[in-house]
Amino acid sequence: MDSYRFILVSLTFSISWFDAHAQSNNNFVVTHFGAVPGTTKDSGKALESAWQKACATAGGIVTVPRRTFLVTWATFTGPCNGPTFFHLHGTLIAADTPALDDSDYWISFTRVDDLTISGNGVFNGNGALSWSRCRGIAGGCKNLPPMSVTISQLTNAVIQRVRFVNSKLFHLHMYVCHNVKIRNVHISAPDESPNTDGIHIADSTNIGITNSHIGTGDDCVSIGEGTANVNISGVRCGPGHGISIGSLGKYKAARGVDAINVWNCTFIRTLNGLRIKTWAPSLPTAVNDVTFADIVVEGVANPIVIDQFYCPDGSCSRSGQSSVKIKGVKFINVRGSSSQPTSVSVRCSKKYPCRGIEFYGLNLTHQGQPTTALCANADHKFGGSNITPARCS
C-alpha cells in the first residue's frame, strides 16, 4: 500500500509539473492576467493581454477557466506566430448597459490564420434589455446593438462545442473569411428576441456548419452577398426564421451568392424553413447553384420560400422589381408538416424571372392533407412520384 501511495503521489506531482511547465510555455490562463470571476469587474483587458501573449507564441493557448467573467468588449487581433487556440471553459457575459449599443461588436477575432475556438463554454450576450428597447421603437432601433462575436479575415478556423446565448444582435457574424468549420455548437435566444440571427455569413468562402442546434428570434443561418461554397448539414433549427439566403440587393455588392448546399437538416416550428429573399427594387446581384436536400420540417409556417419582394418593416417603396438574378435552385426530398395550407411560395421578379427552380420528392402536408404551391415569374418543374405539392397553382 505504501509503495502504491508513493507511485500515486509521484504520478500526481509529475502531472502537476507537466501542466505548470506547459502553461509557462504556451498556455495563458486569463486569471493570471487579472481576469476576476464575477459580474462586477470588467475582465476584457485581461483577456486581451492573455491573447497578446498567446498570439506571439507558436501554438499559443488562451484559457478561460470554469467561472463567469464580465467582458464589456474585447478584440483579439492577429496575425499570430502560428496556430492559436481560444479554450473557453467558463462563461463570458456582456454588460447589459445601453452604452454598449454604440459598438458594432462585443467580442472580435480578426486577421488570424489557423484559429481554433473550443471548450464547452458560453458566450452570453446578455441581450434582454436591448431587445426590450428595440421592441419599443417603431421600426426597431435606430442604432443597432452590437453583434456578440464577430470573426473577420480568418483563414483555416475551427469553432466547435461552444455555446452562444442571448445576443443583442447576431450571435456569430462572419465576414471576409476562408475555410471556416463550425461544428457541434449550440446557439439559443428566445423566439421573440429581434434580429438575433444564429450565424450570419458574408463575403466568405469554403464555410462548413455541421451537427449544431440553433434556436433564435431570427434566421438560424443567414447568408449574405459575396459568399460561396457553403455546406450546412446536421443542423436542428428552431425557434427562428429558418435558413436564409439574403436579404440581397439592398447594398452594392461585387459578388453574389454561389454554391450553397444545405442537407440533412431539421426545422421545428420555425416561421420559415428554406428561404431566398431579395429586396425590390434592388441593386443587381445574383444567386446561383443552390441545393436544399433531405430536409425535415415539423409545424413550419413557410417551408419553402423564394421572395423577391422582401420588405420586413413596411418601409419599402414597392415601386420597382428586384434586379437579383436567381438561377439553379433545387429542393430535394423536403418532407414533413406545414402549419399553413401553402407550403411552397415562389414570388420572383418580373424584371429577371427565376430560372431553373426544381422540386423533387416533396412530401409536405397540412393537418394530414396535401399542401399547395404558389409560383410567379419562375421557370420551374416538379419531379418524383406521389409528391405533394405536385404543381404550382
C-alpha positions in Angstrom: 0.0 0.0 0.0 2.8 2.4 0.9 4.5 1.8 -2.5 1.2 2.3 -4.2 0.7 5.7 -2.5 4.3 6.7 -3.4 3.6 5.9 -7.0 0.3 7.8 -7.0 1.8 10.8 -5.3 4.8 10.8 -7.7 2.4 10.5 -10.7 0.3 13.4 -9.4 3.4 15.5 -8.9 4.6 14.7 -12.4 1.3 15.6 -14.0 1.1 18.9 -12.0 4.7 19.7 -13.0 3.9 19.0 -16.6 0.8 21.2 -16.5 2.7 24.0 -15.0 5.5 23.6 -17.5 3.1 23.5 -20.4 1.3 26.6 -19.1 4.6 28.6 -18.7 5.4 27.8 -22.4 2.2 28.3 -24.3 -1.0 28.2 -22.1 -2.1 31.6 -20.9 -4.8 31.5 -18.3 -6.8 34.7 -18.2 -6.9 34.8 -14.4 -3.1 35.1 -14.4 -3.6 38.4 -16.3 -6.1 40.0 -14.0 -9.4 38.5 -15.0 -11.7 38.4 -12.0 -14.6 36.0 -11.8 -18.0 37.6 -11.3 -20.1 40.2 -12.9 -18.8 43.4 -11.3 -15.3 43.9 -12.7 -14.6 44.1 -16.4 -12.1 41.4 -17.5 -11.9 42.4 -21.1 -8.4 43.9 -20.9 -7.1 40.8 -19.1 -8.4 38.6 -21.9 -6.7 40.9 -24.5 -3.4 40.7 -22.5 -3.6 36.9 -22.4 -4.4 36.9 -26.2 -1.3 39.0 -27.0 0.9 36.5 -25.2 -0.7 33.5 -26.9 -0.7 35.2 -30.3 3.0 35.8 -30.1 3.7 32.2 -29.2 3.6 29.3 -31.7 0.7 27.2 -30.7 -0.4 29.7 -28.0 -3.5 28.9 -26.0 -5.8 31.4 -24.2 -7.7 29.5 -21.4 -10.8 30.8 -19.8 -11.4 28.6 -16.7 -14.8 27.4 -15.5 -16.1 30.6 -14.0 -18.1 33.6 -15.2 -16.3 36.7 -16.3 -17.8 40.1 -17.2 -16.4 41.5 -20.5 -17.5 44.9 -21.7 -15.8 44.2 -25.0 -12.6 42.6 -26.3 -10.7 42.5 -29.6 -8.3 39.6 -30.5 -6.2 40.6 -33.4 -3.5 38.8 -35.5 -1.5 37.9 -37.3 -0.2 35.4 -34.9 3.0 33.4 -34.7 1.5 30.1 -35.7 -1.8 28.3 -34.8 -3.7 29.9 -31.9 -6.3 28.4 -29.6 -9.0 30.0 -27.5 -10.2 27.5 -24.9 -13.5 28.7 -23.4 -14.4 26.5 -20.4 -16.3 29.2 -18.5 -18.8 31.9 -19.4 -18.1 35.3 -20.8 -21.0 37.6 -20.2 -21.6 41.0 -21.8 -22.6 44.1 -20.0 -26.3 45.0 -20.3 -25.8 48.7 -20.4 -27.3 50.8 -23.2 -23.9 52.5 -23.8 -22.6 49.2 -25.3 -25.2 49.6 -28.1 -22.9 52.2 -29.7 -20.4 49.4 -30.6 -20.5 47.2 -33.7 -19.5 44.1 -31.8 -18.9 42.7 -28.3 -16.0 40.3 -29.0 -14.0 40.2 -32.2 -11.4 37.9 -33.7 -9.7 39.4 -36.7 -6.8 38.7 -39.1 -5.9 35.3 -37.7 -4.8 32.2 -39.5 -5.3 28.7 -38.0 -7.5 29.7 -35.1 -9.5 27.2 -33.0 -12.2 28.3 -30.6 -13.5 25.4 -28.4 -14.1 24.3 -24.9 -17.8 23.8 -23.9 -18.0 27.3 -22.6 -20.5 30.1 -23.2 -20.6 33.5 -25.0 -23.5 35.2 -23.2 -24.6 38.4 -25.0 -26.9 39.4 -22.1 -29.3 41.0 -24.6 -32.7 41.2 -22.8 -32.5 45.0 -22.2 -31.5 45.7 -25.8 -34.4 43.5 -27.1 -37.0 45.4 -25.0 -35.6 48.8 -26.0 -35.7 47.9 -29.7 -39.2 46.4 -29.5 -40.4 49.7 -28.0 -39.2 51.8 -31.0 -41.3 51.9 -34.2 -39.3 50.2 -37.0 -36.8 48.9 -34.4 -33.6 50.5 -33.1 -32.1 53.4 -35.0 -28.7 52.4 -33.8 -28.4 48.6 -33.9 -27.0 47.0 -30.8 -23.7 45.1 -31.1 -23.2 41.6 -32.5 -22.0 39.2 -30.0 -19.0 37.5 -31.7 -17.5 38.8 -34.9 -14.9 36.8 -36.9 -13.3 38.6 -39.8 -10.3 38.0 -42.1 -9.8 34.5 -40.7 -8.3 31.6 -42.7 -8.5 28.0 -41.6 -10.5 28.4 -38.5 -12.5 25.9 -36.4 -15.3 26.8 -33.9 -16.5 23.8 -32.0 -18.5 22.8 -28.9 -19.0 26.3 -27.6 -22.4 27.9 -26.8 -23.7 31.3 -27.9 -26.7 32.6 -25.9 -28.9 35.8 -25.8 -27.0 38.0 -28.2 -28.1 41.6 -28.6 -27.9 41.2 -32.4 -26.3 38.4 -34.4 -24.8 35.7 -32.2 -21.9 34.9 -34.7 -21.1 37.2 -37.5 -18.6 36.1 -40.1 -17.2 38.2 -43.0 -14.1 38.0 -45.3 -13.3 34.6 -44.0 -12.0 31.5 -45.9 -12.1 27.9 -44.9 -14.0 28.0 -41.6 -15.5 24.9 -39.9 -18.3 25.4 -37.3 -19.4 22.1 -35.7 -21.2 21.0 -32.6 -22.2 24.5 -31.5 -25.4 25.4 -29.6 -26.9 28.9 -30.2 -30.0 30.0 -28.3 -32.2 33.0 -27.7 -36.0 33.5 -27.1 -38.1 33.4 -30.3 -39.3 37.0 -29.6 -35.7 38.4 -29.5 -35.3 40.7 -32.5 -32.6 40.3 -35.1 -30.7 37.6 -33.1 -29.6 35.6 -36.1 -27.6 32.5 -35.1 -24.9 32.7 -37.7 -24.6 35.3 -40.4 -22.1 34.8 -43.3 -21.0 37.5 -45.7 -18.1 37.8 -48.2 -16.7 34.4 -47.2 -15.8 31.2 -49.0 -15.5 27.5 -48.1 -17.6 27.5 -44.9 -19.0 24.4 -43.2 -21.6 24.3 -40.5 -22.4 20.8 -39.1 -24.1 19.0 -36.2 -25.4 22.1 -34.4 -28.5 23.2 -32.7 -29.7 26.8 -33.4 -32.8 28.4 -32.0 -33.2 32.2 -32.0 -35.5 35.1 -32.8 -34.4 35.4 -36.4 -32.6 33.3 -39.0 -30.8 30.3 -37.7 -28.3 30.8 -40.5 -28.3 33.8 -42.9 -26.1 34.0 -46.0 -25.2 37.4 -47.5 -23.6 38.8 -50.6 -20.1 37.6 -51.7 -20.5 34.1 -50.2 -19.6 30.9 -52.0 -19.1 27.2 -51.3 -21.1 26.9 -48.1 -22.1 23.4 -46.8 -24.6 23.1 -44.0 -25.6 19.7 -42.6 -27.0 18.2 -39.4 -28.4 21.5 -38.2 -31.5 21.5 -36.0 -33.2 24.9 -36.3 -36.0 26.2 -34.1 -37.3 28.5 -33.0 -36.4 31.0 -35.6 -36.8 32.1 -39.2 -35.1 29.1 -40.9 -32.0 29.1 -43.1 -32.0 32.1 -45.4 -30.0 33.3 -48.4 -30.4 37.1 -48.1 -31.7 39.5 -47.9 -29.9 40.5 -51.1 -29.8 43.6 -53.2 -30.2 46.4 -50.6 -26.5 47.3 -50.8 -24.0 47.3 -53.6 -22.1 44.0 -53.8 -19.2 43.0 -56.0 -20.2 39.3 -55.9 -23.4 37.4 -55.5 -24.1 34.0 -53.7 -22.9 30.8 -55.3 -22.7 27.1 -54.5 -24.7 26.7 -51.3 -25.6 23.2 -50.1 -28.0 22.5 -47.2 -28.8 18.9 -46.4 -29.9 16.6 -43.6 -31.4 19.5 -41.5 -34.5 19.7 -39.3 -36.8 22.7 -38.7 -39.1 22.6 -35.7 -42.0 25.2 -35.6 -40.0 27.9 -37.4 -41.5 30.8 -39.3 -39.7 29.7 -42.4 -37.7 26.7 -43.5 -35.6 27.3 -46.6 -35.7 30.8 -47.9 -34.2 33.1 -50.5 -35.1 36.8 -50.0 -34.2 39.9 -52.1 -35.3 43.5 -52.0 -37.5 45.2 -54.6 -36.4 47.5 -56.1 -32.8 46.3 -55.6 -29.2 46.7 -56.8 -28.0 44.0 -59.2 -26.5 40.8 -57.9 -27.1 37.0 -58.4 -27.8 33.7 -56.7 -26.6 30.5 -58.4 -26.3 26.8 -57.8 -28.2 26.2 -54.5 -29.3 22.8 -53.3 -31.6 22.0 -50.3 -31.8 18.2 -49.8 -33.1 15.7 -47.3 -34.9 18.3 -45.1 -37.5 17.6 -42.4 -39.9 20.3 -41.3 -42.3 20.0 -38.3 -45.0 22.6 -38.0 -43.2 25.2 -40.1 -45.3 28.1 -41.3 -43.5 28.6 -44.7 -41.3 25.5 -45.5 -40.1 26.7 -48.9 -39.9 30.4 -49.8 -38.4 32.5 -52.7 -39.4 36.1 -52.0 -38.1 38.8 -54.4 -40.3 41.4 -52.7 -38.8 41.2 -49.3 -39.9 44.1 -47.0 -39.7 43.3 -43.3 -40.8 46.6 -41.8 -43.1 48.1 -44.4 -40.7 50.9 -45.3 -40.0 49.8 -48.9 -41.2 51.9 -51.9 -42.6 48.8 -53.7 -42.2 50.8 -56.9 -39.9 48.5 -58.8 -38.7 45.0 -59.4 -35.7 43.1 -57.9 -32.6 43.1 -60.0 -31.2 40.0 -58.3 -31.0 37.1 -60.7 -31.8 33.7 -59.2 -30.8 30.6 -61.2 -30.3 26.9 -60.4 -32.1 26.2 -57.1 -33.1 22.6 -56.2 -35.3 21.4 -53.4 -34.9 17.7 -53.0 -36.7 15.4 -50.5 -38.2 18.1 -48.4 -40.8 16.4 -46.2 -42.9 16.9 -43.1 -45.7 19.2 -41.9 -46.6 22.8 -42.7 -48.7 24.9 -40.3 -50.2 26.6 -43.4 -52.1 25.1 -46.4 -49.5 26.6 -48.8 -46.1 25.0 -48.2 -44.2 26.4 -51.3 -44.2 30.1 -52.2 -42.1 31.3 -55.1 -42.5 35.0 -56.0 -39.8 36.1 -58.4 -39.0 39.3 -60.2 -40.8 40.3 -63.4 -37.6 42.0 -64.5 -35.5 38.9 -64.0 -37.6 35.8 -63.6 -36.2 32.9 -61.7 -34.6 30.2 -63.8 -34.1 26.5 -63.2 -36.1 26.1 -60.0 -36.6 22.4 -59.4 -38.6 20.4 -56.9 -38.0 16.7 -56.4 -39.7 14.3 -54.0 -41.6 16.8 -51.9 -43.9 15.4 -49.2 -45.4 18.4 -47.3 -48.8 18.1 -45.6 -51.0 20.4 -43.5 -53.1 18.7 -40.9 -52.7 15.5 -42.7 -53.8 16.9 -46.1 -51.8 17.8 -49.2 -50.4 21.3 -49.4 -50.3 23.7 -52.3 -47.6 25.7 -54.1 -47.8 29.2 -55.5 -45.3 30.3 -58.2 -44.9 33.6 -60.1 -42.4 34.6 -62.7 -40.4 31.4 -62.3 -39.2 28.7 -64.7 -39.8 25.6 -62.5 -40.5 21.9 -62.6 -41.7 19.2 -60.2 -40.4 15.6 -60.2 -40.9 12.3 -58.3 -43.8 10.0 -57.6 -46.6 10.6 -55.1 -45.4 14.1 -54.3 -47.2 16.9 -52.6 -47.4 19.5 -53.7 -47.1 18.3 -57.3 -47.5 21.5 -59.1 -47.8 25.3 -58.8 -51.3 26.8 -58.8 
